[in-house]
Amino acid sequence: MKKKRSLRIGIISLVLIALVTYFWADALIDSLFDYRSPLAQDPPVAGQAAGSPLTRRVVLVLVDALREDTSLDPQVMPFLTRLRQSAAWATMHSRTPSYSAPGWTTILTGAWPDINDSQPANPPDEENVRTFTQDDIFAAAQRAGLQTAVSGYFWFEDMLANSGIDAGFYTPHEDNSADQDVMEAVMPWLEDPAYQLVLVHLDQVDYAGHYQGGPQHPNWNAAAARVDAMLTDIAGVLDLQQDTLLIFSDHGQIDQGGHGGHEAVTLVEPFVMLGAGVIPGHYADIAMTDIAPTVAALLGTSLPASNQGRALTDMLRLPAGQSAADFDQALLAQQNNLLHSYQTSLGFDSSVQPLITSVADTAALMDALRAGRLQQERLPRLILAALLVIVLVIFVVPRWKHENGWLLLGAALNLGIVNLLYGVIANKAYSLSALTSASDLILSLALYCGIGFAVAWLVSMLLTGSLMRNKTEVVHNTFTLTFLTLCLLALPILWNFYRNGLLITWTLPEFASMYFAFLCVLQSLFVALFGLLFSSVAALLCFVTSKGKK
């Protein structure tokens, strides 16, 4: 009777764990798409122009996913290599998440993903492309009465719906033919100097990374070479004595193909600027947030209100009577407004504000505010996580038997096999870069968990000698193996809960720990299911055997 009751409790517990982990994993992914910046409902107000225009117009060429090393290869991109000789160029750095949507938003608003209110992950479908809630360079151009144009992927149409775009072409495709269509649409606007801010988005390098073998495949270099030829056409119709051309990327791509995570190669991009108002040379590293204020400086428009970057005045040839100090003053005014809005949005008193002398000051103060708010939230989560660990210990220790040591070894073997298959055999990254699609991740992880559980179960049963004894021992040890595996998986899950909470809320999480915990939640689902399956089969065998003996 006692064993039957334990069996029922075990089955009910595993069913509940499977249900909880399923809905938790689903909610965690949804929260990634649903994230809203603290400034979403109350964005800062735009300030005044930073100075007079330095150029007739600015043309931005965004080469999606172009890695810096590829851009520096003269065999692949000879024209871009030659352009650098008469350009200001530097290595550009971005932040996680290294997806297109947050990258584009960072470029156009000058604000990092936790502030700019973009979706941290790319929109799941065309119905859920988020329109900018924060000020951007196209909105600033509209306020200044400038003509603007955009040619590129169709997300831009919805993203910039409120930014006053005068002319636009938006394609739903990503390959070479799509880029040719983008070029065909934009060339008349590039030939017409009436359009003073133009964005050209070329996507085929990213397409090659995702669908044609990744950066190590010849298709990648071939796509980059075709883009290089398109850069030739763009530069050829511009008067770089009067116009300014900026060429950059939104993120890199890991060797396996993919991005979104924290890998260094996904967070480093090329930046090349040439033409009117530019002092050629190789400069120190810049941040992705520096593009928007630099465009504002070139066009003489106001800084985007949520901007967190700096105008690259060291690269700019300023006219007589205008100095970098003028931009600094405008920047400090904008930074004060941003800090005030951020303080208010987090619920802190903004009546007394510290003195700001640089962008670095603002960043440090915002980091301190974020840390203060997180500390308030993490303390109760730490207490709860510690209590749950104590509960696990209380649950396990009184029931500990000598042979449970072998079952714990089996649980560790299970997780070791899963991670071997995931990280080594399949060569998948422990980051958002591996999240190419939900179905691919779920199916592959289910397969790895199935293999891992089967091997661990067989080894555990042999080590404990369960197969040689009463078959009910197999059922009991299968449940024990399952729960010990779940206990091991609970540790990184609880750590992430302490650091980031149950779901993504008002601030972006530490994506490395969040993704690993997400994998553990998914593994918990599959371990519970395989534990139910193996326990049920073992129980059925026990039942059949007992009937046969009668």
C-alpha positions as CSV (number, residue, x, y, z in Angstrom):
1,M,0.0,0.0,0.0
2,K,2.8,2.4,0.9
3,K,4.6,1.7,-2.3
4,K,1.4,2.3,-4.4
5,R,0.8,5.6,-2.6
6,S,4.4,6.7,-3.3
7,L,3.9,5.7,-7.0
8,R,0.8,7.8,-7.2
9,I,2.5,10.8,-5.5
10,G,5.5,10.4,-7.9
11,I,3.3,10.4,-11.0
12,I,1.2,13.4,-9.9
13,S,4.4,15.3,-9.0
14,L,6.0,14.6,-12.4
15,V,2.8,15.6,-14.2
16,L,2.7,18.9,-12.3
17,I,6.4,19.6,-12.9
18,A,5.9,18.9,-16.7
19,L,2.9,21.3,-16.8
20,V,4.6,24.1,-14.8
21,T,7.8,23.9,-16.8
22,Y,5.9,23.9,-20.1
23,F,3.9,27.1,-19.2
24,W,7.0,28.7,-17.6
25,A,9.1,28.2,-20.7
26,D,6.4,29.5,-22.9
27,A,5.8,32.6,-20.7
28,L,9.6,33.3,-20.6
29,I,9.8,33.4,-24.4
30,D,6.7,35.5,-24.6
31,S,8.1,38.0,-22.0
32,L,11.2,38.4,-24.3
33,F,8.9,39.7,-27.1
34,D,6.7,41.6,-24.7
35,Y,9.5,43.5,-22.9
36,R,8.8,47.2,-22.5
37,S,11.4,49.9,-21.6
38,P,10.7,51.9,-18.4
39,L,10.5,54.9,-20.7
40,A,7.8,53.3,-23.0
41,Q,4.9,55.3,-21.5
42,D,6.8,58.5,-20.6
43,P,9.7,59.1,-23.0
44,P,11.9,62.2,-22.6
45,V,11.2,65.3,-24.5
46,A,13.4,66.2,-27.5
47,G,15.7,69.2,-27.1
48,Q,17.2,71.8,-29.4
49,A,19.5,71.3,-32.4
50,A,23.2,70.8,-31.5
51,G,24.6,73.1,-34.2
52,S,24.4,74.1,-37.9
53,P,24.5,71.4,-40.6
54,L,27.9,70.1,-41.7
55,T,26.7,68.4,-44.9
56,R,24.1,68.7,-47.5
57,R,22.7,65.2,-46.7
58,V,23.5,61.9,-45.0
59,V,23.2,58.5,-46.5
60,L,23.2,55.5,-44.1
61,V,24.0,52.1,-45.5
62,L,23.2,49.3,-43.0
63,V,24.7,46.0,-44.1
64,D,22.8,43.5,-42.0
65,A,25.1,41.0,-40.0
66,L,28.3,42.1,-41.7
67,R,31.2,41.0,-39.5
68,E,34.1,43.4,-39.1
69,D,36.6,40.8,-40.2
70,T,34.7,40.3,-43.4
71,S,34.5,44.0,-44.0
72,L,38.3,44.3,-43.6
73,D,39.1,41.5,-46.1
74,P,40.3,43.2,-49.3
75,Q,39.7,40.0,-51.3
76,V,36.0,40.0,-50.4
77,M,35.2,43.7,-50.1
78,P,37.8,45.6,-52.2
79,F,35.8,48.7,-52.6
80,L,35.0,49.1,-48.9
81,T,38.7,48.6,-48.3
82,R,39.6,51.5,-50.7
83,L,36.9,53.7,-49.1
84,R,38.6,53.4,-45.7
85,Q,41.6,55.2,-47.2
86,S,39.6,58.4,-47.4
87,A,37.2,57.8,-44.6
88,A,37.0,58.0,-40.8
89,W,36.6,54.4,-39.7
90,A,36.6,52.5,-36.4
91,T,35.5,49.3,-34.7
92,M,32.0,49.7,-33.4
93,H,30.6,47.8,-30.3
94,S,27.0,46.9,-29.6
95,R,25.3,45.1,-26.7
96,T,23.1,42.1,-26.2
97,P,20.7,41.1,-27.5
98,S,22.4,41.0,-30.9
99,Y,19.3,40.8,-33.0
100,S,18.4,43.0,-35.9
101,A,15.3,44.7,-34.4
102,P,17.1,46.0,-31.2
103,G,20.2,46.8,-33.3
104,W,18.3,48.9,-35.8
105,T,16.5,50.7,-32.9
106,T,19.7,51.4,-31.2
107,I,21.2,52.8,-34.4
108,L,18.3,55.1,-35.1
109,T,17.5,56.2,-31.5
110,G,21.0,56.3,-30.0
111,A,19.6,54.3,-27.0
112,W,20.6,50.8,-25.8
113,P,18.0,48.0,-26.0
114,D,16.9,48.3,-22.4
115,I,16.0,51.9,-23.0
116,N,15.0,52.1,-26.7
117,D,11.8,50.0,-26.2
118,S,12.5,47.7,-29.1
119,Q,11.6,44.0,-28.8
120,P,14.7,42.3,-27.5
121,A,14.2,39.5,-30.0
122,N,13.1,39.9,-33.6
123,P,9.4,40.2,-34.0
124,P,7.7,36.7,-34.2
125,D,5.5,37.8,-37.1
126,E,4.7,40.8,-39.2
127,E,1.7,41.6,-37.0
128,N,3.9,42.3,-34.0
129,V,6.5,44.8,-35.3
130,R,6.8,47.5,-32.7
131,T,6.6,51.1,-33.7
132,F,9.2,53.3,-32.1
133,T,8.1,54.9,-28.8
134,Q,11.4,56.8,-28.4
135,D,12.6,59.7,-30.4
136,D,14.8,58.8,-33.5
137,I,16.9,60.5,-36.1
138,F,14.1,60.4,-38.7
139,A,11.7,62.1,-36.4
140,A,14.3,64.7,-35.6
141,A,14.8,65.2,-39.4
142,Q,11.1,65.7,-39.8
143,R,11.0,68.3,-37.1
144,A,13.8,70.2,-38.9
145,G,11.8,70.1,-42.2
146,L,14.2,67.6,-43.9
147,Q,13.1,65.1,-46.6
148,T,13.7,61.5,-45.7
149,A,13.7,58.1,-47.4
150,V,14.1,54.4,-46.4
151,S,14.7,51.4,-48.6
152,G,15.0,48.0,-46.9
153,Y,13.3,45.2,-45.0
154,F,9.5,45.6,-44.3
155,W,10.0,45.9,-40.6
156,F,11.2,49.5,-41.1
157,E,7.8,50.5,-42.4
158,D,6.1,49.7,-39.0
159,M,9.0,50.7,-36.9
160,L,9.2,54.2,-38.4
161,A,5.4,54.6,-38.8
162,N,5.4,57.8,-36.7
163,S,8.7,59.2,-37.8
164,G,7.6,61.1,-40.9
165,I,9.3,59.1,-43.7
166,D,8.6,60.9,-47.0
167,A,9.5,58.0,-49.3
168,G,9.8,54.3,-48.6
169,F,10.3,50.9,-50.2
170,Y,9.9,47.8,-48.0
171,T,10.6,44.3,-49.1
172,P,9.5,41.1,-47.3
173,H,12.5,39.2,-48.7
174,E,16.1,38.9,-47.5
175,D,18.3,37.5,-50.3
176,N,20.3,39.0,-53.2
177,S,17.2,39.6,-55.4
178,A,15.6,41.5,-52.5
179,D,18.7,43.7,-52.2
180,Q,18.6,44.4,-55.9
181,D,15.0,45.5,-55.5
182,V,16.1,47.8,-52.6
183,M,18.8,49.3,-54.7
184,E,16.5,49.8,-57.7
185,A,14.1,51.7,-55.4
186,V,16.6,53.8,-53.6
187,M,18.8,55.0,-56.5
188,P,16.4,57.7,-57.7
189,W,16.3,59.1,-54.1
190,L,20.1,59.0,-53.9
191,E,20.3,60.9,-57.2
192,D,17.9,63.5,-55.9
193,P,19.6,65.8,-53.3
194,A,16.2,66.8,-52.0
195,Y,16.3,63.7,-49.8
196,Q,18.6,64.8,-47.0
197,L,18.5,61.6,-44.8
198,V,18.4,58.3,-46.6
199,L,18.6,54.8,-45.1
200,V,19.6,51.8,-47.3
201,H,19.3,48.4,-45.7
202,L,21.0,45.4,-47.4
203,D,20.1,42.0,-46.0
204,Q,21.8,39.3,-48.1
205,V,24.8,38.8,-45.9
206,D,22.5,38.0,-43.0
207,Y,20.6,35.7,-45.2
208,A,23.7,33.8,-46.2
209,G,24.6,33.5,-42.5
210,H,21.2,32.0,-41.6
211,Y,20.3,29.9,-44.6
212,Q,23.4,29.4,-46.8
213,G,26.0,27.8,-44.5
214,G,27.1,30.6,-42.2
215,P,30.2,32.8,-42.2
216,Q,32.6,29.9,-42.9
217,H,30.8,29.0,-46.2
218,P,31.8,30.5,-49.5
219,N,28.2,31.8,-49.9
220,W,28.9,34.3,-47.1
221,N,31.8,35.9,-48.9
222,A,29.9,35.8,-52.1
223,A,27.1,37.8,-50.5
224,A,29.5,40.3,-49.0
225,A,31.2,40.7,-52.4
226,R,27.8,41.5,-54.0
227,V,27.1,44.1,-51.3
228,D,30.5,45.6,-52.0
229,A,29.5,46.1,-55.6
230,M,26.3,47.8,-54.4
231,L,28.4,50.1,-52.3
232,T,30.2,51.1,-55.4
233,D,26.9,52.1,-57.0
234,I,25.8,54.0,-54.0
235,A,29.0,56.0,-53.6
236,G,29.1,56.6,-57.4
237,V,25.9,58.7,-57.4
238,L,26.8,60.8,-54.4
239,D,28.8,64.0,-54.4
240,L,31.0,63.3,-51.4
241,Q,32.2,66.9,-51.4
242,Q,28.7,67.8,-50.3
243,D,27.2,64.6,-49.0
244,T,28.2,62.2,-46.2
245,L,28.1,58.4,-46.4
246,L,28.0,56.1,-43.4
247,I,28.4,52.4,-43.7
248,F,28.0,50.0,-40.8
249,S,26.3,46.8,-39.5
250,D,23.8,46.0,-36.8
251,H,25.4,42.8,-35.4
252,G,27.8,40.0,-36.4
253,Q,27.2,36.3,-36.9
254,I,28.7,33.3,-35.1
255,D,30.6,30.8,-37.3
256,Q,27.7,28.3,-37.1
257,G,25.3,30.9,-38.4
258,G,23.1,32.8,-36.0
259,H,23.2,35.8,-33.6
260,G,21.4,37.3,-30.7
261,G,23.7,36.3,-27.9
262,H,26.7,37.6,-26.1
263,E,29.5,36.2,-28.3
264,A,32.2,38.8,-29.1
265,V,31.9,38.3,-32.8
266,T,28.2,39.3,-32.7
267,L,28.9,42.5,-30.7
268,V,31.6,44.0,-33.0
269,E,30.7,45.8,-36.2
270,P,32.4,47.9,-38.9
271,F,31.9,51.6,-39.0
272,V,33.0,53.7,-42.0
273,M,32.1,57.4,-42.5
274,L,33.3,59.6,-45.4
275,G,32.4,62.7,-47.4
276,A,31.5,66.2,-46.4
277,G,32.4,67.2,-42.8
278,V,34.5,64.2,-42.2
279,I,38.2,64.0,-41.2
280,P,39.7,60.8,-42.6
281,G,41.7,58.4,-40.3
282,H,41.5,55.3,-38.2
283,Y,39.9,56.2,-34.9
284,A,39.5,54.6,-31.5
285,D,36.6,52.2,-30.9
286,I,33.1,53.7,-30.8
287,A,29.7,52.5,-29.5
288,M,26.6,51.8,-31.7
289,T,24.8,54.5,-29.8
290,D,27.2,57.1,-31.3
291,I,25.7,56.9,-34.7
292,A,22.5,58.7,-34.0
293,P,24.0,61.8,-32.3
294,T,26.7,61.9,-35.0
295,V,23.9,62.0,-37.7
296,A,22.3,64.8,-35.7
297,A,25.5,66.8,-35.6
298,L,26.0,66.3,-39.4
299,L,22.5,67.4,-40.3
300,G,22.1,70.1,-37.6
301,T,19.0,68.4,-36.1
302,S,18.2,67.8,-32.4
303,L,19.7,64.9,-30.6
304,P,17.2,62.0,-30.2
305,A,15.6,62.5,-26.8
306,S,16.6,59.0,-25.4
307,N,20.1,59.1,-26.9
308,Q,22.9,57.5,-24.8
309,G,25.7,58.1,-27.2
310,R,28.1,60.9,-28.1
311,A,28.6,62.8,-31.3
312,L,31.9,61.7,-32.9
313,T,33.1,65.3,-33.1
314,D,36.8,64.1,-33.3
315,M,35.9,62.7,-36.7
316,L,34.0,65.8,-37.9
317,R,35.4,68.9,-39.6
318,L,33.6,71.7,-37.8
319,P,33.0,75.1,-39.5
320,A,34.5,78.3,-38.0
321,G,32.6,79.5,-35.0
322,Q,31.4,76.0,-34.1
323,S,33.2,73.8,-31.6
324,A,32.9,70.4,-30.0
325,A,31.9,72.3,-26.8
326,D,28.7,73.3,-28.6
327,F,27.7,69.7,-29.1
328,D,28.8,68.9,-25.6
329,Q,26.4,71.5,-24.2
330,A,23.5,70.2,-26.2
331,L,24.4,66.6,-25.2
332,L,24.5,67.5,-21.5
333,A,21.1,69.1,-21.7
334,Q,19.7,66.0,-23.4
335,Q,21.4,63.7,-20.9
336,N,19.9,65.6,-18.0
337,N,16.4,65.1,-19.5
338,L,17.0,61.4,-20.1
339,L,18.3,60.9,-16.5
340,H,15.3,62.8,-15.1
341,S,12.9,60.6,-17.1
342,Y,14.6,57.4,-16.1
343,Q,14.6,58.3,-12.4
344,T,11.0,59.0,-12.5
345,S,10.1,55.9,-14.4
346,L,11.9,53.7,-11.8
347,G,10.1,55.4,-9.0
348,F,13.0,57.3,-7.6
349,D,13.0,61.0,-6.5
350,S,14.2,63.1,-9.4
351,S,13.8,66.5,-7.6
352,V,17.5,66.5,-6.7
353,Q,19.8,65.5,-9.6
354,P,23.5,65.1,-9.5
355,L,25.8,67.2,-11.8
356,I,26.4,65.6,-15.2
357,T,29.6,66.4,-17.1
358,S,29.7,63.6,-19.7
359,V,27.8,60.7,-21.2
360,A,29.8,58.5,-19.0
361,D,28.4,60.2,-15.9
362,T,24.8,59.6,-17.2
363,A,25.6,55.9,-17.9
364,A,27.1,55.5,-14.4
365,L,24.1,57.1,-12.7
366,M,21.6,55.1,-14.7
367,D,23.5,51.9,-13.9
368,A,23.4,52.9,-10.2
369,L,19.6,53.5,-10.4
370,R,19.1,50.2,-12.2
371,A,21.2,48.4,-9.6
372,G,19.3,50.0,-6.7
373,R,16.0,48.9,-8.1
374,L,17.3,45.4,-8.8
375,Q,18.7,45.1,-5.3
376,Q,15.2,45.9,-3.9
377,E,13.8,43.1,-6.1
378,R,16.5,40.6,-5.6
379,L,16.5,40.4,-1.8
380,P,13.0,38.7,-1.5
381,R,13.9,36.5,-4.5
382,L,17.1,35.4,-2.8
383,I,15.2,34.5,0.4
384,L,12.7,32.5,-1.6
385,A,15.4,30.8,-3.7
386,A,17.3,29.8,-0.5
387,L,14.1,28.5,1.0
388,L,13.4,26.3,-2.0
389,V,16.9,24.9,-1.9
390,I,16.4,24.1,1.8
391,V,13.1,22.4,0.9
392,L,14.9,20.3,-1.7
393,V,17.6,19.3,0.8
394,I,14.9,18.4,3.4
395,F,13.1,16.3,0.8
396,V,16.2,14.5,-0.4
397,V,18.3,13.9,2.8
398,P,15.8,11.9,4.9
399,R,15.2,9.6,2.0
400,W,18.8,9.1,1.2
401,K,20.0,5.5,0.7
402,H,23.4,4.2,-0.1
403,E,22.5,3.3,-3.6
404,N,21.1,6.9,-4.2
405,G,24.7,7.9,-4.7
406,W,24.8,5.8,-7.8
407,L,21.5,7.4,-8.9
408,L,22.9,10.9,-8.3
409,L,25.8,9.8,-10.5
410,G,23.3,8.7,-13.1
411,A,21.5,12.1,-12.9
412,A,24.8,13.9,-13.4
413,L,25.6,11.5,-16.4
414,N,22.2,12.4,-17.8
415,L,22.9,16.1,-17.8
416,G,26.5,15.5,-19.0
417,I,25.3,13.6,-22.1
418,V,22.6,16.2,-22.9
419,N,25.2,19.0,-22.8
420,L,27.7,16.9,-24.7
421,L,25.2,16.4,-27.5
422,Y,24.1,20.0,-27.4
423,G,27.3,21.9,-27.0
424,V,29.9,19.6,-28.6
425,I,28.2,17.2,-31.1
426,A,25.6,19.7,-32.3
427,N,28.0,22.7,-31.7
428,K,25.2,24.9,-30.4
429,A,25.9,28.0,-28.5
430,Y,24.7,28.6,-24.9
431,S,23.2,31.9,-25.9
432,L,20.4,33.5,-27.8
433,S,22.5,32.9,-30.9
434,A,21.4,29.3,-30.9
435,L,17.7,30.2,-30.8
436,T,17.1,30.0,-34.6
437,S,13.6,28.7,-34.1
438,A,11.5,27.5,-31.2
439,S,10.6,24.2,-32.9
440,D,14.3,23.4,-33.8
441,L,15.4,24.0,-30.2
442,I,12.5,22.0,-28.7
443,L,12.8,19.0,-31.0
444,S,16.6,18.8,-30.7
445,L,16.6,19.2,-26.9
446,A,13.9,16.6,-26.6
447,L,16.1,14.2,-28.6
448,Y,19.2,14.9,-26.5
449,C,17.2,14.5,-23.3
450,G,15.7,11.3,-24.5
451,I,19.2,9.8,-25.3
452,G,20.6,11.2,-22.0
453,F,17.8,9.8,-19.9
454,A,17.9,6.4,-21.5
455,V,21.7,6.0,-21.1
456,A,21.6,7.3,-17.5
457,W,18.7,5.0,-16.6
458,L,20.4,1.9,-18.0
459,V,23.7,2.8,-16.2
460,S,21.9,3.6,-13.0
461,M,19.9,0.4,-13.0
462,L,23.0,-1.6,-13.6
463,L,25.0,0.2,-10.9
464,T,22.3,-0.3,-8.3
465,G,21.6,-3.9,-9.4
466,S,17.9,-3.0,-9.7
467,L,17.5,-5.1,-12.9
468,M,18.6,-8.2,-10.9
469,R,16.1,-7.7,-8.1
470,N,12.4,-7.1,-7.6
471,K,11.0,-5.1,-10.5
472,T,9.3,-2.7,-8.1
473,E,12.9,-1.6,-7.3
474,V,13.3,-0.5,-10.9
475,V,10.2,1.7,-10.6
476,H,11.3,3.3,-7.3
477,N,14.8,3.9,-8.6
478,T,13.5,5.4,-11.9
479,F,11.5,7.9,-9.9
480,T,14.5,8.7,-7.7
481,L,16.8,9.1,-10.7
482,T,14.2,11.5,-12.3
483,F,13.8,13.6,-9.1
484,L,17.5,13.8,-8.5
485,T,18.0,15.0,-12.1
486,L,15.3,17.6,-11.6
487,C,17.0,18.8,-8.3
488,L,20.3,19.3,-10.3
489,L,18.4,21.3,-12.9
490,A,16.7,23.4,-10.3
491,L,20.0,24.9,-9.1
492,P,20.7,27.1,-12.2
493,I,17.0,27.8,-12.5
494,L,16.9,29.2,-9.0
495,W,20.1,31.2,-9.5
496,N,18.6,32.8,-12.6
497,F,15.4,33.4,-10.7
498,Y,17.4,35.3,-8.1
499,R,19.3,37.3,-10.7
500,N,16.5,38.0,-13.2
501,G,13.2,37.0,-11.8
502,L,10.6,34.6,-13.2
503,L,10.0,36.6,-16.4
504,I,11.6,39.5,-18.2
505,T,10.0,42.7,-16.9
506,W,11.3,46.3,-16.7
507,T,14.9,45.7,-17.4
508,L,16.8,43.3,-19.7
509,P,18.2,40.2,-18.0
510,E,21.7,38.8,-17.9
511,F,21.1,36.8,-21.1
512,A,23.8,34.2,-20.5
513,S,22.3,33.0,-17.2
514,M,18.8,33.5,-18.5
515,Y,19.3,31.3,-21.6
516,F,21.1,28.6,-19.6
517,A,18.2,28.6,-17.1
518,F,15.7,28.5,-20.0
519,L,17.5,25.4,-21.3
520,C,17.2,23.9,-17.8
521,V,13.5,24.6,-17.6
522,L,13.0,22.9,-21.0
523,Q,15.1,20.0,-19.8
524,S,13.0,19.7,-16.7
525,L,10.0,19.3,-18.9
526,F,11.5,16.5,-20.9
527,V,13.1,14.8,-17.8
528,A,9.6,14.8,-16.1
529,L,8.1,13.3,-19.3
530,F,10.8,10.6,-19.8
531,G,10.6,9.8,-16.0
532,L,6.9,9.2,-16.4
533,L,7.4,7.1,-19.5
534,F,10.2,4.9,-18.0
535,S,8.4,4.6,-14.6
536,S,5.2,3.7,-16.3
537,V,6.8,1.0,-18.5
538,A,8.6,-0.4,-15.4
539,A,5.3,-0.4,-13.4
540,L,3.5,-2.1,-16.3
541,L,6.2,-4.8,-16.4
542,C,5.9,-5.3,-12.6
543,F,2.1,-5.6,-13.1
544,V,2.4,-8.1,-15.9
545,T,5.0,-10.1,-14.0
546,S,2.9,-10.3,-10.9
547,K,-0.1,-11.4,-12.9
548,G,1.9,-14.1,-14.6
549,K,3.0,-15.5,-11.2
550,K,-0.6,-15.8,-10.1
